Amino acid sequence: MKIINQEQKEFWNEKKGDIWVSLEHNIDKMLGPLGDQAIKILKPKLGEKILDIGCGTGSTSQTLSKLVGESGLVTGIDISKPILNFAEKERESKKIKNINFIKADAQNHQFSNLNYDAIFSRFGVMFFEDPIAAFKNIKKSLVGNGRLTFVCWSKREENDWINLSSNVASQFLELPPKANPKDPGPFAFEDYFYIKEILIKAGWSNIKIQSYNENIIIGDTLDRAADFLSRMGPMSVPFENANEQTKEKVVSALKECYSKYFTPKGVEFHFSSWIVSALNN
Ligand SMILES: C[S@@+](CC[C@H](N)C(=O)[O-])C[C@H]1O[C@@H](n2cnc3c(N)ncnc32)[C@H](O)[C@@H]1O
């Protein structure tokens, strides 16, 4: 029997999972402002039950858990064991009672029907082989008037973190071949009309897609910025697998490139995302 999303399961459970955990602090600083804006739009209320798709190390689940309070509940779902282990340890050490985590694939996990008031995701819904099936599946878990809000990357060329970094890194590393732009991956949803088509076909209504841009500091020094982004995006695994000499060349070329973006606060990049909202009826 074919396992769905097998490539992504291998990817997030093997080297990438450990790299993601090791960068957790930096990732949270980078994605935080974009996720916070999406949470503002979702407007979680006290007592609500919220499903956090592709919850990663659990930082958004924690933010949501504060907003729904003790009478509410947040369920984080993710396919990655190493990443969820980290999320669970954090939850335990902070003694948070209103979060639970499920290791499962959101595309076909049998959620309890009519269970959640809202679904949220920060960059966790662009990795489905069959996005229409996935958005149909998660929809069943919502109560009658349930709502969805997620943030995903918009155009690659408007996102300095990936655009500049992969141009530099491709001179030294063999990056994964550029697949069909709509294949599972961080930029699968860069096309506004494609997102709309998926949600309409999956039966969602009241679909709103807004562009949200921010300038965000990705490191307070050139060294920290290059050290961080050399291990993000498509170059992360090729970089980890490279020899020391190649790594040094990549980092030094990244630093040179990033120096043009250095401000008194650190290296500042432009980020461009879509914040997508919809209702299930
Ligand atoms: C880019 S990371 C974002 C993580 C987290 N939401 C954050 O903002 O830090 C994408 C996450 O989605 C998870 N993921 C990918 N495909 C998934 C699927 N089919 N079902 C559930 N989680 C998935 C990955 O394991 C990974 O943790």
The ligand as a Tripos MOL2 file, in Angstrom:
@<TRIPOS>MOLECULE
LIG
   27    29     1     0     0
SMALL
NO_CHARGES

@<TRIPOS>ATOM
      1 C1          7.8510   24.7850    7.9690 C.3       1 LIG1
      2 S1          7.5110   23.7540    9.3310 S.3       1 LIG1
      3 C2          6.5070   24.8360   10.3340 C.3       1 LIG1
      4 C3          6.4580   24.3890   11.7690 C.3       1 LIG1
      5 C4          5.6980   25.3130   12.7290 C.3       1 LIG1
      6 N1          4.3190   25.4760   12.3370 N.3       1 LIG1
      7 C5          6.3780   26.6450   12.8690 C.2       1 LIG1
      8 O1          5.8260   27.6500   12.4180 O.co2     1 LIG1
      9 O2          7.4760   26.6960   13.4680 O.co2     1 LIG1
     10 C6          6.3420   22.6330    8.6770 C.3       1 LIG1
     11 C7          5.8730   21.5820    9.6480 C.3       1 LIG1
     12 O3          4.7990   20.8550    9.0250 O.3       1 LIG1
     13 C8          4.9300   19.4800    9.3360 C.3       1 LIG1
     14 N2          4.1960   18.7120    8.3120 N.ar      1 LIG1
     15 C9          4.5250   18.5340    7.0200 C.ar      1 LIG1
     16 N3          3.6020   17.7680    6.3950 N.ar      1 LIG1
     17 C10         2.6470   17.4800    7.3120 C.ar      1 LIG1
     18 C11         1.4360   16.7120    7.2770 C.ar      1 LIG1
     19 N4          1.0410   16.0930    6.1560 N.pl3     1 LIG1
     20 N5          0.7080   16.6030    8.4200 N.ar      1 LIG1
     21 C12         1.1140   17.2050    9.5790 C.ar      1 LIG1
     22 N6          2.2670   17.9330    9.6580 N.ar      1 LIG1
     23 C13         3.0200   18.0860    8.5470 C.ar      1 LIG1
     24 C14         6.4450   19.2600    9.3580 C.3       1 LIG1
     25 O4          6.8170   18.1080   10.0620 O.3       1 LIG1
     26 C15         6.9280   20.5560   10.0050 C.3       1 LIG1
     27 O5          7.0180   20.4520   11.4010 O.3       1 LIG1
@<TRIPOS>BOND
     1     1     2 1
     2     2     3 1
     3     2    10 1
     4     3     4 1
     5     4     5 1
     6     5     6 1
     7     5     7 1
     8     7     8 2
     9     7     9 1
    10    10    11 1
    11    11    12 1
    12    11    26 1
    13    12    13 1
    14    13    14 1
    15    13    24 1
    16    14    15 ar
    17    14    23 ar
    18    15    16 ar
    19    16    17 ar
    20    17    18 ar
    21    17    23 ar
    22    18    19 1
    23    18    20 ar
    24    20    21 ar
    25    21    22 ar
    26    22    23 ar
    27    24    25 1
    28    24    26 1
    29    26    27 1
@<TRIPOS>SUBSTRUCTURE
     1 LIG1         1 GROUP 0 **** ****
